[in-house]
Each structure stands twice: as structure tokens, then as C-alpha cells.
Amino acid sequence: MPIPTPSRFPSRRQKSSLKRLEAVSNIVGDGVRVADHTALAERTACQYVPKLKTYFPLGTQDSAKFLQEGQDLTLRYITGQGSSKRETKVKLECNPGETSFTAEGQDPNVINLYHFTLRSPCACPGGCSKPSNATCRQVGPCSCNMTDGSGMVDLHRVGRRDGPAFRDISSPSEFSDLYSYNPCYPFSLGSCRDAAACVSTQTHGIHVENSLGSQDKAAFFNIGSNLYIVYGTDRNNSKGLTSLVQLVCDRHKESFEAQGPNPQAKGQYLFTLRSPCACPGMCETPVSTPSPQTTAPPTPVTVPHPTGNTTQPAQAACVQYGTCACMFKNGSYIDLTSLELTTGEPLFKDHPLSWPRRDDGFYYSFNPCAPFTEGKCEDVAVCRKNSLAGSEVSLGKQDSSTFATANENGPVAIAYAAENRMSIVSLRCTEEKRDQLIVLGADPKVPNTYEFILESPQCCLHKGGTTAVRGSLMWIICALTFLLVNGWR
């Protein structure tokens, strides 16, 4: 699985934890010694040239600056000016174990640029900082938002839809038992059905699988500065076994460890997930802010009931997070992530107008959450294709998705914007275990606007919600039409 690019710079808490690294910062490159001379006390890094028996400064503490270079976090130090200017870049790598320092030396392509790598627990977010009261407030089945503003912990990119992300993992204490785990999406193995975690136990040569928790009973909580997910099970339908997964931030690798049964809690099993997605802000999908030149709507948008004196949308009722989920202030949420198809193909491909609408000579394709490409439609959410000529036109980009709501608990729709077209996908809750796209086609009253209805169990309110998201498109279309005509220019 590709490692996602970090989406934010380090927080104040992360920066303060790195102050404990100052004792290490005087170590330097090839033929280099620790510079403990008082004349070099204000230096961050120095180069020692044995032939000259001289130390050359490579940077000062007061020049320190954090840089985000791709997926790497770097500290840059500078000293001198002009031709005497020297620059040091120290790549920071989170290592929960011990501290180590590597000197790569001078950059072969850039004069007076030196590279180093520092691996330390203090390079982990919060690793050496003072205990924090920050907690992670749950906003969905597998994501939570840090109260200190450091970002969202979102595990959607770790989970898989074709089986467990981690399968048949053994523990040091229970070699005969094998554990499987998948964040976000349920999976089935043998008699373990629709689970978040399973244990396979071999008895007399026969493997028996048991559920260790379900996705719909996932809950985030903190113990001190450590973050956990607990997965509960329905005691009426299982043995009441649960899982406790500790989330450990690791910017560069992903691994899953099984500790086995918790000796202090009967029926509970302990696991550790290390991942970049366990780091706040690393895997959250940013909500795009369109430039003034585009027609993409602002995020989030609320659709009020139309009245005679309505002049602008009210404050958002369902606050968007990611590209295909939103949450009401009462805690109920809608999350379409399980409908995401990442193969490059749309979930609903080449659908004609739905009955009783008459054929308009076009096919429509739609994919929730992930962009797809079909001919001239590149990285889109909605595409229209001429059924005869085969030419394609984008009806909305995936990164322009905006949730729109009519009141406190719905109805809810998603608006997708293209350069001069817009699609409105209304979400309709259904108890049937199927996903269906109803294609209504072009709105006869609003030019370049296309209407769809997505029917799915995933369109129902979860957690705090008890009623289905149902209703007419009327309020949504009215408000979005107002925005299209007056506010999206």
C-alpha cells in the first residue's frame, strides 16, 4: 500500500518535543567529531577537518526551521552568508526505541549543503512532550479528531474491502492461534462473519474462527497519551469476545502485532497497529477550497428551506469530513466510504436515464468517494457519455464534493462541480442490502445541472441517528440553484 503524503506541518506540541534533541544536535559527518568547545556552543552542527584540525559551523540553533519535504519531516539550519553560507538538513524519523544519528555528508549536487538523519522517540509526535490532556473525539467508525488541533486520525486508507488488511498473524504467547484484522470495513473468514477482527483456533486439527469485534461497535478512547480502538461484540450472537487495538504513529512503515489474550480482562484480545494513518493529519482527506475562477461550491454548504427573504445559506447542519462523509451536531453521521471503488472504474457505469424518464442519448457513470477516469473524463465523480459517438463530458470533479443539508437531520445530497456543469446526488436510505443509482438526468429548470439519487444502506444515519435520510430534492435543488446563479461565479 502506498504511503500517503503528510497533510500538515508539525504542531506546537510536536515542535516542543524536539527540544530534547539539542544534546544530539552537535554530532556531524565524515571525519566529524562531537564539538563540545565553548566557542561552538551556539552551533547546531559542525564539520571537523582532521588535516586542518579545525571545526567549521554548519548551522545555528536560532536558524532552525521545520520543512515538509514530500513525506519527510526535516529540520533545516543555516549559518553564514553569500559564498560562506552553509546549510544543514536533518531528516527526522520516528523511532520508538533508542536515538541514533547518521551523517550522509555533503550533497553531491549542491555546494555547502549537508544531510543527516536523526532517529529518535522524540521525533514521534508527542514522543518526548509533556503529558497532554488532548483526546481524540470520534467522528466515524474509523476516524477521530484530536482536540489539540493536531489533526484527524483516519484509518480508511488502511482498511480493505476484499478481505482483512492483516491476515493470519500469530502472537508470541499463542502460536496455535492466528489473528486477522481490518479497520473500517467488515470481513468474513469461515464462521467469523462481518467482523473487524477474528481469531482462528486449531483444535484437534480443525480450525474454528470466532469474531473478536464488529465495525459497528468500534469506539475510540485515550489512556493517557495513548490512543486505542475497542471493538465490541453482541453477546447474544457471539461469545462476547472483544478487541483492543493500540494505534501507534509511524510515519514510514505499517505493521500489525498481536499480543493475544489480555491477562487482566477476560475475553479481550490485545493488538498494536503502527501506521502513518495513526498519526494525526497524515491520512485525512483535505476538503478542497476552490479558487475564485472555478465553479466549485464552498465547503461545507447548508441548504435552508426556501423562503421569500432567503439571501444566503445558513450555517452547516451536516459538517463534511473527507470527500464522502459528514456529521450532524447531534453525533449522527453518514459515511459512504464503504462504497468507494479504487480500481479506477466507477461503481455505477454507463447507466441510462431511469424509468419513467425517456432515453436522452447519454450514459451516466458515478463513483462515490474515489475519482475515476473514463475517456475525456479524468479524475471525476460523475461522467456523461454520448451513447452513439462515445464522447465523454465531466459532470463533476471528485475533489469538489460538497455535502448539502436541508435541516438538522437531512435530507442530504452531495454536489459535484465541473467547469460549467454541476451534479446533485441525493442520498436515500434503504434497508435493502443493495446499492442503486437512479439517473434523473438534466434539470429542465436549471441549465447544466444533473440530478441523481443514490439508494444504499450507507445513506442511512449512523450512531446518533435513528431516522432514515429521506425526502424530496426540492429544498436542495432550490438552494444549490441559488448558489450556482449568485454565489459560484
Secondary structure as UniProt FT lines:
FT   HELIX           12..17
FT   HELIX           18..21
FT   TURN            22..26
FT   TURN            30..31
FT   HELIX           38..40
FT   TURN            41..42
FT   STRAND          43..49
FT   TURN            50..53
FT   STRAND          54..60
FT   HELIX           61..63
FT   STRAND          65..69
FT   TURN            70..71
FT   STRAND          72..79
FT   HELIX           82..84
FT   STRAND          86..94
FT   STRAND          100..106
FT   TURN            111..112
FT   STRAND          113..120
FT   HELIX           121..123
FT   TURN            125..126
FT   STRAND          136..140
FT   TURN            141..142
FT   STRAND          143..146
FT   TURN            147..148
FT   STRAND          152..154
FT   TURN            156..158
FT   STRAND          166..170
FT   TURN            175..176
FT   STRAND          177..181
FT   STRAND          187..189
FT   TURN            190..191
FT   STRAND          192..195
FT   STRAND          197..203
FT   TURN            204..205
FT   STRAND          206..211
FT   HELIX           215..217
FT   STRAND          218..223
FT   TURN            224..225
FT   STRAND          226..231
FT   TURN            235..237
FT   STRAND          242..249
FT   STRAND          255..261
FT   TURN            263..264
FT   TURN            266..267
FT   STRAND          268..275
FT   HELIX           276..278
FT   TURN            280..282
FT   TURN            292..293
FT   TURN            308..309
FT   STRAND          318..320
FT   STRAND          325..328
FT   TURN            329..330
FT   STRAND          333..335
FT   HELIX           337..339
FT   STRAND          348..351
FT   TURN            355..356
FT   STRAND          362..366
FT   STRAND          372..374
FT   TURN            375..376
FT   STRAND          377..386
FT   TURN            387..389
FT   STRAND          392..397
FT   HELIX           398..400
FT   STRAND          402..405
FT   TURN            408..409
FT   STRAND          412..417
FT   STRAND          422..429
FT   STRAND          436..442
FT   TURN            447..448
FT   STRAND          449..456
FT   HELIX           457..459
FT   TURN            463..464
FT   HELIX           474..482
FT   HELIX           483..487
//
